[in-house]
Amino acid sequence: GRREEAAKYDALFTKIKAAFNTAYVTPDGKVKGETQTSYLVALHFNLLPPALQPLATSHLSNAIAAKNNHLSTGFIGVSYLCPTLTDNGRNDLAYKLLLNDTFPSWGYSIKQGATTIWERWDGWTQEKGFQDKSMNSFNHYSLGSVGEWLYGHVAGINTDPEFPGFKRILIAPHPGPGLRFAKATFNSLHGPIVSDWKIENGTTTYNVTIPPNTTAAVTLPDARAAQIHESGAALSLATKGVSSIRQEGKNVTVMVGSGTYQFEIQK
C-alpha cells in the first residue's frame, strides 16, 4: 500500500540498472571482470536487460568451464551461485558444482573428514595443510549458504510473496543429474512443510505435506497433467484437496489445501 515509496525506489533501481550497464556491461552480455561472481551479481539482482540475460548466463557457464567446471566464488558470490544457475536454465551445472568432490568444492572438504561447513575452501588441503589460523574457522556459515538453494530449489520450499509467512506455500522441486532423491522439512509457524522426491525405475515420486490452515501451489517439473497420479489414482479436480490444475509450459501447477499428497509421474 505504500505506492509512493514503491515508485521512488523503482525509479532509483531503473537509474542504478542503467548506470551499471553503461559502466560494466558490453553489448554481447559480458560483465567487466568476467568472474563468476560478476555475472552472478548481475543476473541475481536483475541488473541486465532481458536480451542480455541468456548471453550473460552463457558467459557464466564458460567462466565455470574455464575452472574445469569448479566454482571460484567467495563469501559474496557463493550464495547466488546455484540459485542463479537453476533460475537461468542451468540446473545441470548447479548440480555438478554441488556434487564435485575435488578442490575447490563442498565435497572436497567432506572427503577430508569435514562434518561442518568451513570458512575457506582451502581451510585444509592435502598439498598445503592448514590455512592461516587467524582466519580459518571450521564451523562457519559463509559457504553454507548453498543450503538456501537446497531448501528453496532442490526441495523447492518457498513462501508466496503475496501471502507471507507461509500462509500460501510454493512447492517447486528441481531434480537434477546425480541425485536420485532429496527430502526437506521446514518448520513453519503453521506446522511442518515437507517436500521430498525420488526417481526410481523411470518414475518420479513427489511427497508433499502442507500444514493446517494454509494452501499451496505445487509445481511439478517436466510433466503433462495426464501423466500425473496422486495416491495411485489419476490426478483430477475430483482428487481430495485439489482446487485447480494448470499446465504451464513444461510444468504442471496443482493448487492444494492442507494435507499429505503423493504425486507420481511416469516417463
ZADO-1210 file (C-alpha; in nm, 4 decimals, padded with zeros to 6 digits):
<atoms>
<atom x="00.0000" y="00.0000" z="00.0000" code="GLY" pos="1"/>
<atom x="00.2999" y="00.2349" z="00.0133" code="ARG" pos="2"/>
<atom x="00.2840" y="00.3247" z="-00.3520" code="ARG" pos="3"/>
<atom x="00.4831" y="00.6493" z="-00.3387" code="GLU" pos="4"/>
<atom x="00.7783" y="00.4770" z="-00.1765" code="GLU" pos="5"/>
<atom x="00.7490" y="00.1882" z="-00.4221" code="ALA" pos="6"/>
<atom x="00.7573" y="00.4287" z="-00.7153" code="ALA" pos="7"/>
<atom x="01.0554" y="00.6138" z="-00.5660" code="LYS" pos="8"/>
<atom x="01.2666" y="00.3029" z="-00.5266" code="TYR" pos="9"/>
<atom x="01.1554" y="00.1589" z="-00.8589" code="ASP" pos="10"/>
<atom x="01.2805" y="00.4754" z="-01.0276" code="ALA" pos="11"/>
<atom x="01.6059" y="00.4569" z="-00.8315" code="LEU" pos="12"/>
<atom x="01.6579" y="00.0955" z="-00.9378" code="PHE" pos="13"/>
<atom x="01.5998" y="00.1909" z="-01.3016" code="THR" pos="14"/>
<atom x="01.8761" y="00.4541" z="-01.2737" code="LYS" pos="15"/>
<atom x="02.1135" y="00.2124" z="-01.0998" code="ILE" pos="16"/>
<atom x="02.0486" y="-00.0531" z="-01.3635" code="LYS" pos="17"/>
<atom x="02.1187" y="00.1914" z="-01.6470" code="ALA" pos="18"/>
<atom x="02.4387" y="00.3153" z="-01.4814" code="ALA" pos="19"/>
<atom x="02.5556" y="-00.0415" z="-01.4171" code="PHE" pos="20"/>
<atom x="02.5068" y="-00.1382" z="-01.7813" code="ASN" pos="21"/>
<atom x="02.6804" y="00.1735" z="-01.9048" code="THR" pos="22"/>
<atom x="02.9810" y="00.1204" z="-01.6811" code="ALA" pos="23"/>
<atom x="03.0245" y="-00.2558" z="-01.6732" code="TYR" pos="24"/>
<atom x="02.8302" y="-00.4404" z="-01.9449" code="VAL" pos="25"/>
<atom x="02.9241" y="-00.4898" z="-02.3104" code="THR" pos="26"/>
<atom x="02.6702" y="-00.5256" z="-02.5939" code="PRO" pos="27"/>
<atom x="02.7345" y="-00.9019" z="-02.6061" code="ASP" pos="28"/>
<atom x="02.6460" y="-00.9501" z="-02.2379" code="GLY" pos="29"/>
<atom x="02.9933" y="-00.9627" z="-02.0854" code="LYS" pos="30"/>
<atom x="03.0304" y="-00.8089" z="-01.7405" code="VAL" pos="31"/>
<atom x="03.3521" y="-00.6270" z="-01.6520" code="LYS" pos="32"/>
<atom x="03.5942" y="-00.8552" z="-01.4713" code="GLY" pos="33"/>
<atom x="03.4337" y="-01.1626" z="-01.6285" code="GLU" pos="34"/>
<atom x="03.4471" y="-01.3515" z="-01.2998" code="THR" pos="35"/>
<atom x="03.1819" y="-01.5941" z="-01.1845" code="GLN" pos="36"/>
<atom x="03.0699" y="-01.3500" z="-00.9158" code="THR" pos="37"/>
<atom x="03.0451" y="-01.0540" z="-01.1537" code="SER" pos="38"/>
<atom x="02.7958" y="-01.2480" z="-01.3659" code="TYR" pos="39"/>
<atom x="02.6124" y="-01.3827" z="-01.0617" code="LEU" pos="40"/>
<atom x="02.5558" y="-01.0368" z="-00.9149" code="VAL" pos="41"/>
<atom x="02.4343" y="-00.9000" z="-01.2482" code="ALA" pos="42"/>
<atom x="02.1914" y="-01.1878" z="-01.3039" code="LEU" pos="43"/>
<atom x="02.0724" y="-01.2355" z="-00.9466" code="HIS" pos="44"/>
<atom x="01.9847" y="-00.8685" z="-00.8954" code="PHE" pos="45"/>
<atom x="01.8193" y="-00.8330" z="-01.2389" code="ASN" pos="46"/>
<atom x="02.0698" y="-00.5711" z="-01.3467" code="LEU" pos="47"/>
<atom x="02.0741" y="-00.6834" z="-01.7098" code="LEU" pos="48"/>
<atom x="01.8129" y="-00.6196" z="-01.9809" code="PRO" pos="49"/>
<atom x="01.6207" y="-00.9360" z="-02.0768" code="PRO" pos="50"/>
<atom x="01.8004" y="-00.9710" z="-02.4104" code="ALA" pos="51"/>
<atom x="02.1400" y="-00.9938" z="-02.2386" code="LEU" pos="52"/>
<atom x="02.0449" y="-01.2402" z="-01.9646" code="GLN" pos="53"/>
<atom x="02.0872" y="-01.5557" z="-02.1790" code="PRO" pos="54"/>
<atom x="02.4202" y="-01.4237" z="-02.3078" code="LEU" pos="55"/>
<atom x="02.5420" y="-01.3499" z="-01.9546" code="ALA" pos="56"/>
<atom x="02.4310" y="-01.6973" z="-01.8445" code="THR" pos="57"/>
<atom x="02.6369" y="-01.8444" z="-02.1264" code="SER" pos="58"/>
<atom x="02.9396" y="-01.6357" z="-02.0216" code="HIS" pos="59"/>
<atom x="02.8889" y="-01.7502" z="-01.6615" code="LEU" pos="60"/>
<atom x="02.8823" y="-02.1122" z="-01.7760" code="SER" pos="61"/>
<atom x="03.2026" y="-02.0507" z="-01.9721" code="ASN" pos="62"/>
<atom x="03.3659" y="-01.8961" z="-01.6651" code="ALA" pos="63"/>
<atom x="03.2826" y="-02.2104" z="-01.4694" code="ILE" pos="64"/>
<atom x="03.4086" y="-02.4320" z="-01.7535" code="ALA" pos="65"/>
<atom x="03.7339" y="-02.2336" z="-01.7523" code="ALA" pos="66"/>
<atom x="03.7821" y="-02.3535" z="-01.3929" code="LYS" pos="67"/>
<atom x="03.7354" y="-02.7161" z="-01.5013" code="ASN" pos="68"/>
<atom x="03.3669" y="-02.6973" z="-01.4002" code="ASN" pos="69"/>
<atom x="03.4526" y="-02.5788" z="-01.0494" code="HIS" pos="70"/>
<atom x="03.3397" y="-02.2732" z="-00.8570" code="LEU" pos="71"/>
<atom x="03.5679" y="-01.9778" z="-00.7894" code="SER" pos="72"/>
<atom x="03.3341" y="-01.7782" z="-00.5661" code="THR" pos="73"/>
<atom x="03.3858" y="-01.6467" z="-00.2148" code="GLY" pos="74"/>
<atom x="03.1552" y="-01.5111" z="00.0533" code="PHE" pos="75"/>
<atom x="02.9575" y="-01.2866" z="-00.1831" code="ILE" pos="76"/>
<atom x="02.9146" y="-01.4996" z="-00.4918" code="GLY" pos="77"/>
<atom x="02.8668" y="-01.8424" z="-00.3398" code="VAL" pos="78"/>
<atom x="02.5176" y="-01.7682" z="-00.2085" code="SER" pos="79"/>
<atom x="02.3999" y="-01.6664" z="-00.5571" code="TYR" pos="80"/>
<atom x="02.5783" y="-01.9423" z="-00.7482" code="LEU" pos="81"/>
<atom x="02.3439" y="-02.2419" z="-00.7548" code="CYS" pos="82"/>
<atom x="02.0156" y="-02.0445" z="-00.7340" code="PRO" pos="83"/>
<atom x="02.1160" y="-01.8242" z="-01.0276" code="THR" pos="84"/>
<atom x="02.2193" y="-02.1204" z="-01.2396" code="LEU" pos="85"/>
<atom x="01.8919" y="-02.3018" z="-01.1709" code="THR" pos="86"/>
<atom x="01.6825" y="-01.9892" z="-01.2308" code="ASP" pos="87"/>
<atom x="01.8563" y="-01.9319" z="-01.5644" code="ASN" pos="88"/>
<atom x="01.8216" y="-02.2785" z="-01.7113" code="GLY" pos="89"/>
<atom x="02.1486" y="-02.4372" z="-01.5927" code="ARG" pos="90"/>
<atom x="02.0181" y="-02.6596" z="-01.3157" code="ASN" pos="91"/>
<atom x="02.2504" y="-02.9301" z="-01.4507" code="ASP" pos="92"/>
<atom x="02.5553" y="-02.7144" z="-01.3829" code="LEU" pos="93"/>
<atom x="02.4328" y="-02.6221" z="-01.0353" code="ALA" pos="94"/>
<atom x="02.4119" y="-02.9926" z="-00.9510" code="TYR" pos="95"/>
<atom x="02.7579" y="-03.0513" z="-01.0993" code="LYS" pos="96"/>
<atom x="02.9052" y="-02.7903" z="-00.8645" code="LEU" pos="97"/>
<atom x="02.7142" y="-02.9300" z="-00.5674" code="LEU" pos="98"/>
<atom x="02.8399" y="-03.2833" z="-00.6257" code="LEU" pos="99"/>
<atom x="03.2031" y="-03.2060" z="-00.7105" code="ASN" pos="100"/>
<atom x="03.4465" y="-03.3637" z="-00.4656" code="ASP" pos="101"/>
<atom x="03.7737" y="-03.2201" z="-00.5933" code="THR" pos="102"/>
<atom x="03.9176" y="-02.8856" z="-00.4817" code="PHE" pos="103"/>
<atom x="03.7542" y="-02.6366" z="-00.4525" code="PRO" pos="104"/>
<atom x="03.4130" y="-02.7749" z="-00.3572" code="SER" pos="105"/>
<atom x="03.1909" y="-02.8682" z="-00.0671" code="TRP" pos="106"/>
<atom x="03.2596" y="-03.2314" z="-00.1437" code="GLY" pos="107"/>
<atom x="03.6348" y="-03.1811" z="-00.1146" code="TYR" pos="108"/>
<atom x="03.6086" y="-03.0765" z="00.2490" code="SER" pos="109"/>
<atom x="03.3746" y="-03.3699" z="00.3146" code="ILE" pos="110"/>
<atom x="03.6358" y="-03.6056" z="00.1700" code="LYS" pos="111"/>
<atom x="03.8868" y="-03.4588" z="00.4172" code="GLN" pos="112"/>
<atom x="03.6567" y="-03.5555" z="00.7038" code="GLY" pos="113"/>
<atom x="03.4594" y="-03.2321" z="00.7479" code="ALA" pos="114"/>
<atom x="03.1293" y="-03.2576" z="00.9330" code="THR" pos="115"/>
<atom x="03.0689" y="-02.8806" z="00.9353" code="THR" pos="116"/>
<atom x="03.0994" y="-02.6012" z="00.6788" code="ILE" pos="117"/>
<atom x="03.4425" y="-02.4386" z="00.6646" code="TRP" pos="118"/>
<atom x="03.5149" y="-02.0668" z="00.6387" code="GLU" pos="119"/>
<atom x="03.7534" y="-02.1171" z="00.3471" code="ARG" pos="120"/>
<atom x="03.7651" y="-02.3589" z="00.0573" code="TRP" pos="121"/>
<atom x="04.1313" y="-02.4201" z="00.1393" code="ASP" pos="122"/>
<atom x="04.0916" y="-02.4391" z="00.5185" code="GLY" pos="123"/>
<atom x="04.2920" y="-02.7564" z="00.4823" code="TRP" pos="124"/>
<atom x="04.4294" y="-02.9107" z="00.1652" code="THR" pos="125"/>
<atom x="04.6406" y="-03.2163" z="00.1014" code="GLN" pos="126"/>
<atom x="04.9090" y="-03.0035" z="-00.0623" code="GLU" pos="127"/>
<atom x="04.9350" y="-02.7162" z="00.1878" code="LYS" pos="128"/>
<atom x="04.7777" y="-02.8364" z="00.5116" code="GLY" pos="129"/>
<atom x="04.6063" y="-02.5723" z="00.7290" code="PHE" pos="130"/>
<atom x="04.5371" y="-02.2142" z="00.6209" code="GLN" pos="131"/>
<atom x="04.6316" y="-01.9096" z="00.8335" code="ASP" pos="132"/>
<atom x="04.4992" y="-01.9802" z="01.1850" code="LYS" pos="133"/>
<atom x="04.3969" y="-01.6155" z="01.2322" code="SER" pos="134"/>
<atom x="04.1097" y="-01.6672" z="00.9830" code="MET" pos="135"/>
<atom x="04.0313" y="-02.0326" z="00.9404" code="ASN" pos="136"/>
<atom x="03.7122" y="-02.1379" z="01.1168" code="SER" pos="137"/>
<atom x="03.5919" y="-02.4921" z="01.0637" code="PHE" pos="138"/>
<atom x="03.2365" y="-02.4072" z="01.1679" code="ASN" pos="139"/>
<atom x="03.1265" y="-02.1062" z="00.9639" code="HIS" pos="140"/>
<atom x="02.8064" y="-02.0186" z="00.7801" code="TYR" pos="141"/>
<atom x="02.9531" y="-01.8386" z="00.4793" code="SER" pos="142"/>
<atom x="02.9975" y="-02.1199" z="00.2278" code="LEU" pos="143"/>
<atom x="02.6975" y="-02.2976" z="00.3786" code="GLY" pos="144"/>
<atom x="02.4630" y="-02.0548" z="00.2068" code="SER" pos="145"/>
<atom x="02.4155" y="-02.3300" z="-00.0513" code="VAL" pos="146"/>
<atom x="02.1613" y="-02.4611" z="00.1996" code="GLY" pos="147"/>
<atom x="01.9170" y="-02.1958" z="00.0781" code="GLU" pos="148"/>
<atom x="01.9309" y="-02.3497" z="-00.2697" code="TRP" pos="149"/>
<atom x="01.8875" y="-02.6995" z="-00.1286" code="LEU" pos="150"/>
<atom x="01.5678" y="-02.5967" z="00.0510" code="TYR" pos="151"/>
<atom x="01.4355" y="-02.3437" z="-00.1995" code="GLY" pos="152"/>
<atom x="01.5248" y="-02.5120" z="-00.5311" code="HIS" pos="153"/>
<atom x="01.6213" y="-02.8768" z="-00.4877" code="VAL" pos="154"/>
<atom x="01.3350" y="-02.9427" z="-00.2438" code="ALA" pos="155"/>
<atom x="01.1542" y="-02.6324" z="-00.3678" code="GLY" pos="156"/>
<atom x="01.0027" y="-02.4959" z="-00.0448" code="ILE" pos="157"/>
<atom x="00.9184" y="-02.1243" z="-00.0536" code="ASN" pos="158"/>
<atom x="00.6535" y="-01.8804" z="00.0652" code="THR" pos="159"/>
<atom x="00.4315" y="-01.6952" z="-00.1773" code="ASP" pos="160"/>
<atom x="00.5395" y="-01.3271" z="-00.1508" code="PRO" pos="161"/>
<atom x="00.1762" y="-01.2217" z="-00.1853" code="GLU" pos="162"/>
<atom x="00.0893" y="-01.4287" z="00.1238" code="PHE" pos="163"/>
<atom x="00.3953" y="-01.4038" z="00.3516" code="PRO" pos="164"/>
<atom x="00.4702" y="-01.6226" z="00.6484" code="GLY" pos="165"/>
<atom x="00.3908" y="-01.9414" z="00.4555" code="PHE" pos="166"/>
<atom x="00.0160" y="-01.8759" z="00.4582" code="LYS" pos="167"/>
<atom x="00.0335" y="-01.9780" z="00.0935" code="ARG" pos="168"/>
<atom x="00.3224" y="-02.2113" z="00.0202" code="ILE" pos="169"/>
<atom x="00.5111" y="-02.2597" z="-00.3041" code="LEU" pos="170"/>
<atom x="00.6461" y="-02.6096" z="-00.3671" code="ILE" pos="171"/>
<atom x="00.8589" y="-02.6276" z="-00.6825" code="ALA" pos="172"/>
<atom x="01.1249" y="-02.9007" z="-00.6690" code="PRO" pos="173"/>
<atom x="01.4108" y="-02.9118" z="-00.9188" code="HIS" pos="174"/>
<atom x="01.5501" y="-03.2646" z="-00.9518" code="PRO" pos="175"/>
<atom x="01.8839" y="-03.2773" z="-01.1300" code="GLY" pos="176"/>
<atom x="02.1550" y="-03.5115" z="-01.2523" code="PRO" pos="177"/>
<atom x="02.3471" y="-03.7028" z="-00.9889" code="GLY" pos="178"/>
<atom x="02.0765" y="-03.7191" z="-00.7202" code="LEU" pos="179"/>
<atom x="01.8099" y="-03.9887" z="-00.7054" code="ARG" pos="180"/>
<atom x="01.6266" y="-03.8444" z="-00.4057" code="PHE" pos="181"/>
<atom x="01.6003" y="-03.5424" z="-00.1756" code="ALA" pos="182"/>
<atom x="01.3908" y="-03.4641" z="00.1309" code="LYS" pos="183"/>
<atom x="01.3460" y="-03.1423" z="00.3277" code="ALA" pos="184"/>
<atom x="01.1274" y="-03.0319" z="00.6182" code="THR" pos="185"/>
<atom x="01.0702" y="-02.6689" z="00.7136" code="PHE" pos="186"/>
<atom x="00.9044" y="-02.5997" z="01.0475" code="ASN" pos="187"/>
<atom x="00.6815" y="-02.3024" z="00.9646" code="SER" pos="188"/>
<atom x="00.4655" y="-02.1217" z="01.2187" code="LEU" pos="189"/>
<atom x="00.1699" y="-02.3212" z="01.0806" code="HIS" pos="190"/>
<atom x="00.3455" y="-02.6558" z="01.1176" code="GLY" pos="191"/>
<atom x="00.5946" y="-02.8695" z="00.9245" code="PRO" pos="192"/>
<atom x="00.6164" y="-02.8303" z="00.5466" code="ILE" pos="193"/>
<atom x="00.7617" y="-03.1391" z="00.3787" code="VAL" pos="194"/>
<atom x="00.8870" y="-03.1815" z="00.0241" code="SER" pos="195"/>
<atom x="01.0630" y="-03.4963" z="-00.0854" code="ASP" pos="196"/>
<atom x="01.1174" y="-03.6600" z="-00.4192" code="TRP" pos="197"/>
<atom x="01.2804" y="-03.9729" z="-00.5572" code="LYS" pos="198"/>
<atom x="01.3480" y="-04.1137" z="-00.9023" code="ILE" pos="199"/>
<atom x="01.3171" y="-04.4893" z="-00.9362" code="GLU" pos="200"/>
<atom x="01.2549" y="-04.7191" z="-01.2339" code="ASN" pos="201"/>
<atom x="01.1520" y="-04.4335" z="-01.4593" code="GLY" pos="202"/>
<atom x="00.9013" y="-04.2898" z="-01.2120" code="THR" pos="203"/>
<atom x="00.9454" y="-03.9646" z="-01.0224" code="THR" pos="204"/>
<atom x="00.7536" y="-03.9509" z="-00.6942" code="THR" pos="205"/>
<atom x="00.6875" y="-03.6267" z="-00.5076" code="TYR" pos="206"/>
<atom x="00.5652" y="-03.6455" z="-00.1468" code="ASN" pos="207"/>
<atom x="00.4330" y="-03.3164" z="-00.0123" code="VAL" pos="208"/>
<atom x="00.2898" y="-03.2230" z="00.3281" code="THR" pos="209"/>
<atom x="00.1041" y="-02.8921" z="00.3684" code="ILE" pos="210"/>
<atom x="00.0186" y="-02.7816" z="00.7265" code="PRO" pos="211"/>
<atom x="-00.3300" y="-02.6855" z="00.8539" code="PRO" pos="212"/>
<atom x="-00.4874" y="-02.3510" z="00.7629" code="ASN" pos="213"/>
<atom x="-00.2626" y="-02.2998" z="00.4596" code="THR" pos="214"/>
<atom x="-00.2754" y="-02.3640" z="00.0870" code="THR" pos="215"/>
<atom x="-00.0013" y="-02.4444" z="-00.1610" code="ALA" pos="216"/>
<atom x="00.0859" y="-02.4215" z="-00.5277" code="ALA" pos="217"/>
<atom x="00.2747" y="-02.7415" z="-00.6108" code="VAL" pos="218"/>
<atom x="00.4669" y="-02.7154" z="-00.9388" code="THR" pos="219"/>
<atom x="00.5723" y="-03.0481" z="-01.0868" code="LEU" pos="220"/>
<atom x="00.8510" y="-03.0058" z="-01.3438" code="PRO" pos="221"/>
<atom x="00.8708" y="-03.1589" z="-01.6898" code="ASP" pos="222"/>
<atom x="00.5239" y="-03.3159" z="-01.6788" code="ALA" pos="223"/>
<atom x="00.1878" y="-03.3300" z="-01.8505" code="ARG" pos="224"/>
<atom x="-00.1282" y="-03.3312" z="-01.6416" code="ALA" pos="225"/>
<atom x="-00.2420" y="-03.6576" z="-01.7986" code="ALA" pos="226"/>
<atom x="00.0779" y="-03.8287" z="-01.6757" code="GLN" pos="227"/>
<atom x="00.0247" y="-03.7494" z="-01.3080" code="ILE" pos="228"/>
<atom x="-00.1254" y="-03.9774" z="-01.0463" code="HIS" pos="229"/>
<atom x="-00.1984" y="-03.8784" z="-00.6871" code="GLU" pos="230"/>
<atom x="-00.2002" y="-04.1591" z="-00.4297" code="SER" pos="231"/>
<atom x="-00.2360" y="-04.4124" z="-00.7090" code="GLY" pos="232"/>
<atom x="-00.5287" y="-04.2514" z="-00.8943" code="ALA" pos="233"/>
<atom x="-00.5261" y="-04.0221" z="-01.1984" code="ALA" pos="234"/>
<atom x="-00.4981" y="-03.6588" z="-01.0921" code="LEU" pos="235"/>
<atom x="-00.8191" y="-03.4594" z="-01.1442" code="SER" pos="236"/>
<atom x="-01.0259" y="-03.1845" z="-00.9851" code="LEU" pos="237"/>
<atom x="-01.2076" y="-03.4636" z="-00.8042" code="ALA" pos="238"/>
<atom x="-00.8855" y="-03.5507" z="-00.6186" code="THR" pos="239"/>
<atom x="-00.9283" y="-03.4692" z="-00.2496" code="LYS" pos="240"/>
<atom x="-00.7677" y="-03.1371" z="-00.1567" code="GLY" pos="241"/>
<atom x="-00.7083" y="-03.0262" z="-00.5176" code="VAL" pos="242"/>
<atom x="-00.8695" y="-02.6966" z="-00.6231" code="SER" pos="243"/>
<atom x="-00.7065" y="-02.6393" z="-00.9625" code="SER" pos="244"/>
<atom x="-00.4697" y="-02.7944" z="-01.2152" code="ILE" pos="245"/>
<atom x="-00.2806" y="-02.5793" z="-01.4660" code="ARG" pos="246"/>
<atom x="-00.0457" y="-02.6785" z="-01.7456" code="GLN" pos="247"/>
<atom x="00.2225" y="-02.4072" z="-01.7579" code="GLU" pos="248"/>
<atom x="00.4584" y="-02.4859" z="-02.0427" code="GLY" pos="249"/>
<atom x="00.6529" y="-02.7956" z="-01.9485" code="LYS" pos="250"/>
<atom x="00.5306" y="-02.7861" z="-01.5874" code="ASN" pos="251"/>
<atom x="00.2045" y="-02.8598" z="-01.4095" code="VAL" pos="252"/>
<atom x="00.0903" y="-02.6496" z="-01.1116" code="THR" pos="253"/>
<atom x="-00.1588" y="-02.8051" z="-00.8709" code="VAL" pos="254"/>
<atom x="-00.3330" y="-02.5918" z="-00.6084" code="MET" pos="255"/>
<atom x="-00.3948" y="-02.7878" z="-00.2894" code="VAL" pos="256"/>
<atom x="-00.5143" y="-02.7400" z="00.0656" code="GLY" pos="257"/>
<atom x="-00.3603" y="-02.8789" z="00.3827" code="SER" pos="258"/>
<atom x="-00.2798" y="-03.2487" z="00.3856" code="GLY" pos="259"/>
<atom x="-00.0304" y="-03.5019" z="00.2541" code="THR" pos="260"/>
<atom x="-00.0059" y="-03.5785" z="-00.1171" code="TYR" pos="261"/>
<atom x="00.1890" y="-03.8237" z="-00.3279" code="GLN" pos="262"/>
<atom x="00.2284" y="-03.7280" z="-00.6923" code="PHE" pos="263"/>
<atom x="00.3746" y="-03.9821" z="-00.9340" code="GLU" pos="264"/>
<atom x="00.4936" y="-03.9099" z="-01.2875" code="ILE" pos="265"/>
<atom x="00.5911" y="-04.1920" z="-01.5207" code="GLN" pos="266"/>
<atom x="00.8191" y="-04.1090" z="-01.8114" code="LYS" pos="267"/>
</atoms>
